[in-house]
Amino acid sequence: MLSTILSFAASSSSGVGAGLGIGIGGGLGAVGAGVGIGIIFGKVIESVTRQPEMRDEITSIQWLGFALTEACFFYGLVAGLLSYVLK
């Protein structure tokens, strides 16, 4: 189904294809980032409850993981914007 949508978007000469590119790129990037951030924070809570003395080190690693996960969202958004600009 996704390949059908993408092939329709590529063959469309109007702005519909570009809009679909932004929607798909940004939407999938946001879903992936949301799931990733949820997993990161859930695991941080688990690990701090198991070893409270490691809280500072775990928190610093948490923020690194958060930043890398957010970067994935921005890559998806940029890919969608590139499909809009390069239609």
trRosetta pair geometry for C-beta under 8 A, 3 or more apart (Angstrom, degrees):
i j d omega theta_ij theta_ji phi_ij phi_ji
1 4 5.6 -52 -155 31 35 114
1 5 6.7 33 150 -16 66 103
2 5 5.7 -53 -151 36 36 111
2 6 6.2 31 153 -16 68 108
3 6 5.7 -55 -142 42 33 110
3 7 6.1 32 158 -19 67 106
4 7 5.9 -54 -142 37 28 107
4 8 6.4 29 155 -18 62 107
5 8 5.8 -57 -151 37 29 112
5 9 6.3 30 151 -20 64 107
5 20 6.5 -160 166 -172 100 140
5 24 7.5 146 121 -75 129 138
6 9 5.4 -52 -145 36 33 114
6 10 6.3 33 155 -20 65 105
6 20 7.8 -171 -101 131 47 128
6 24 7.6 -16 -85 -15 90 178
7 10 5.7 -52 -145 36 33 111
7 11 6.3 21 159 -11 65 110
8 11 6.1 -65 -144 43 28 101
8 12 6.2 37 157 -36 65 107
8 17 7.3 -161 121 -96 60 91
8 20 7.8 68 91 6 94 174
9 12 5.9 -49 -144 20 28 116
9 16 7.0 -132 -121 119 68 79
9 17 3.7 126 -174 -138 64 78
9 18 7.8 159 -172 -32 99 25
9 20 4.2 -119 -104 73 129 138
9 21 6.1 147 167 -50 140 81
10 17 6.1 145 -60 -150 17 136
11 17 7.4 172 51 -83 37 139
12 16 4.8 -75 156 68 157 105
12 17 3.9 172 61 -40 109 107
13 17 8.0 45 -40 5 11 128
14 17 7.2 129 72 4 58 85
15 18 5.2 -57 -159 44 62 113
15 19 5.8 65 144 -25 83 104
15 87 7.5 -94 -118 -65 53 179
16 19 5.7 -59 -149 38 30 111
16 20 6.4 30 154 -19 65 105
17 20 5.7 -54 -148 35 31 111
17 21 6.5 36 151 -24 63 102
17 83 7.8 -115 141 158 84 106
17 87 6.2 133 89 -134 109 116
18 21 5.5 -49 -152 29 35 116
18 22 6.7 32 152 -14 65 101
18 83 6.2 174 -133 126 61 79
18 84 4.1 91 -176 -126 104 62
18 87 4.4 -58 -72 -66 113 137
19 22 5.9 -52 -150 37 35 108
19 23 6.2 32 153 -17 66 110
19 84 7.4 71 -68 -107 36 104
20 23 5.5 -57 -143 42 33 112
20 24 5.9 26 162 -15 69 109
21 24 6.2 -56 -139 40 24 103
21 25 5.9 18 163 -12 63 115
21 79 7.9 -125 174 132 96 73
21 80 5.2 158 138 -146 73 64
21 83 3.1 -128 178 105 152 138
21 84 5.8 -165 78 -53 120 68
21 87 7.8 -161 9 -82 146 96
22 25 6.0 -60 -137 44 24 107
22 26 5.8 11 169 -5 64 117
22 80 4.0 103 -121 163 41 113
22 81 6.4 60 -106 -74 96 49
22 83 7.0 -154 -49 69 58 104
22 84 5.2 26 -52 -54 109 125
23 26 6.4 -61 -135 46 19 100
23 27 5.6 16 167 -17 60 120
23 80 7.2 163 18 -146 25 135
24 27 5.9 -58 -133 42 21 109
24 28 6.0 14 170 -11 62 111
24 80 6.7 171 67 -103 63 109
25 28 6.6 -60 -142 40 19 100
25 29 6.2 17 159 -16 58 115
25 76 4.8 171 175 173 71 73
25 77 6.3 138 129 -100 103 21
25 78 7.9 -119 161 61 136 34
25 79 4.5 -162 -139 87 132 92
25 80 2.6 -163 60 -56 133 97
25 81 7.5 -122 91 -8 149 54
25 83 6.6 167 -30 16 139 127
26 29 5.7 -61 -145 41 28 113
26 30 6.1 27 159 -20 66 108
26 76 6.1 143 -96 125 26 100
26 77 4.9 53 -101 -104 83 74
26 80 4.9 -65 -29 19 80 164
27 30 5.8 -56 -146 35 28 108
27 31 6.4 25 157 -17 64 106
28 31 5.7 -52 -144 37 33 111
28 32 6.2 32 158 -17 65 108
28 76 5.7 -150 82 -148 83 141
29 32 5.9 -58 -147 40 28 109
29 33 6.2 25 157 -16 64 110
29 72 6.3 -175 -149 133 84 71
29 73 4.3 115 156 -141 101 50
29 74 7.3 171 178 -6 142 16
29 75 6.7 -180 -119 70 126 65
29 76 2.3 -167 -65 59 122 145
29 77 5.6 -114 68 -35 162 70
29 79 7.9 155 -54 37 128 109
29 80 7.7 -112 -2 -15 128 120
30 33 5.8 -55 -142 40 30 109
30 34 6.2 32 157 -22 64 108
30 73 5.8 66 -85 -135 47 111
30 76 7.5 -129 -20 87 56 142
31 34 5.8 -56 -148 35 28 112
31 35 6.4 24 157 -15 64 106
32 35 6.0 -57 -148 38 30 107
32 36 6.1 27 156 -17 65 111
32 72 5.8 -94 113 129 124 129
32 73 7.1 -175 73 -78 92 70
32 76 7.2 141 36 -38 126 149
33 36 5.7 -57 -144 40 30 112
33 37 6.1 28 160 -18 67 108
33 69 5.4 126 -140 153 72 89
33 70 5.9 70 -146 -105 128 43
33 72 5.7 177 -78 77 87 99
33 73 3.8 -10 -45 -57 147 113
34 37 6.0 -55 -143 37 26 107
34 38 6.4 28 156 -19 61 108
35 38 5.8 -58 -151 36 29 113
35 39 6.5 28 154 -18 65 106
36 39 5.8 -56 -150 36 31 109
36 40 6.3 32 153 -21 66 105
36 65 8.0 -150 161 163 101 94
36 69 3.9 -174 118 -140 133 126
36 72 7.0 85 6 44 161 143
37 40 5.5 -50 -145 34 34 114
37 41 6.3 23 161 -11 67 107
37 66 6.2 58 -121 -127 91 79
37 69 5.5 168 -63 115 74 150
37 70 7.7 53 -71 -60 117 78
38 41 6.3 -60 -145 41 26 101
38 42 6.1 28 157 -19 63 112
39 42 5.7 -59 -146 38 28 113
39 43 6.2 23 160 -15 65 109
40 43 6.2 -65 -153 39 25 105
40 44 6.4 27 152 -22 64 107
40 62 6.2 127 164 -148 106 77
40 65 4.7 172 -128 120 132 129
40 66 6.0 178 116 -72 160 70
40 69 6.5 -121 -26 -24 141 151
41 44 5.4 -48 -144 33 36 116
41 45 6.5 39 156 -20 65 100
41 62 7.2 75 -95 -158 57 120
42 45 5.9 -53 -153 33 31 110
42 46 6.6 31 150 -16 63 106
43 46 5.4 -51 -148 37 37 115
43 47 6.1 31 157 -16 69 107
44 47 6.0 -58 -143 40 29 105
44 48 6.2 25 160 -17 66 109
44 58 5.9 140 -142 155 82 110
44 59 7.3 82 -157 -94 126 52
44 62 4.6 38 -95 -99 139 130
45 48 6.1 -57 -143 38 27 107
45 49 6.4 23 159 -16 62 109
46 49 6.1 -66 -153 37 26 106
46 50 6.4 19 155 -15 65 111
47 50 5.6 -57 -146 38 35 110
47 51 6.4 -29 173 38 71 95
47 54 7.2 -70 152 88 101 123
47 58 5.3 -179 107 -132 125 143
48 51 7.2 -82 -132 68 24 58
48 52 6.0 55 177 -106 68 57
48 54 7.5 -139 -110 78 56 81
48 55 5.3 59 -132 -107 104 84
48 58 5.8 -164 -72 86 84 155
49 52 7.2 14 -125 -65 21 86
51 54 4.4 24 121 17 115 116
51 58 7.8 143 81 -43 102 136
52 55 5.8 0 -171 -45 53 109
54 57 5.1 -58 -172 49 79 111
54 58 5.3 81 127 -28 93 106
55 58 5.8 -62 -142 40 27 110
55 59 6.1 27 161 -22 65 109
56 59 5.8 -55 -147 34 27 111
56 60 6.7 25 156 -17 62 103
57 60 6.0 -54 -151 34 32 108
57 61 6.6 27 153 -13 64 107
58 61 5.8 -59 -151 40 33 109
58 62 6.2 43 148 -30 66 105
59 62 5.3 -47 -147 28 34 119
59 63 6.8 32 157 -18 64 99
60 63 6.1 -52 -153 32 33 107
60 64 6.9 35 150 -17 62 104
61 64 5.6 -54 -153 35 37 114
61 65 6.4 36 151 -17 68 106
62 65 5.8 -59 -152 39 31 109
62 66 6.2 34 151 -23 66 107
63 66 5.3 -48 -143 34 35 117
63 67 6.4 37 156 -20 65 102
64 67 5.9 -54 -150 34 30 110
64 68 6.5 25 155 -14 64 108
65 68 5.8 -57 -145 40 32 108
65 69 6.2 32 156 -20 66 108
66 69 5.9 -58 -148 36 28 110
66 70 6.4 26 155 -17 64 107
67 70 5.8 -55 -148 37 30 110
67 71 6.6 40 150 -28 62 101
68 71 5.4 -45 -152 24 35 118
68 72 7.3 43 149 -23 60 94
69 72 5.8 -44 -164 21 40 114
69 73 7.5 40 142 -16 62 97
70 73 5.5 -45 -160 28 46 115
70 74 6.7 41 147 -15 70 102
71 74 5.6 -56 -151 39 38 110
71 75 6.4 44 149 -24 68 101
72 75 5.6 -49 -149 32 34 114
72 76 6.7 34 153 -16 63 103
73 76 5.8 -58 -156 37 33 110
73 77 6.3 31 150 -18 67 107
74 77 5.4 -51 -143 38 37 114
74 78 6.1 39 156 -20 67 104
75 78 5.8 -53 -144 38 29 110
75 79 6.3 33 154 -21 63 106
76 79 5.6 -53 -147 35 31 113
76 80 6.5 31 154 -17 63 105
77 80 5.7 -55 -152 37 32 112
77 81 6.4 29 152 -16 66 106
78 81 5.6 -54 -145 39 34 110
78 82 6.2 38 154 -22 66 104
79 82 5.7 -51 -146 34 30 112
79 83 6.6 31 153 -19 62 102
80 83 5.8 -53 -151 33 33 110
80 84 6.6 34 149 -20 63 104
81 84 5.4 -53 -152 33 37 115
81 85 6.3 29 154 -15 70 106
82 85 5.8 -56 -140 41 33 105
82 86 5.7 5 168 5 70 117
83 86 6.4 -63 -125 54 24 92
83 87 6.9 59 161 -72 57 75
84 87 6.4 -22 -166 -35 27 107
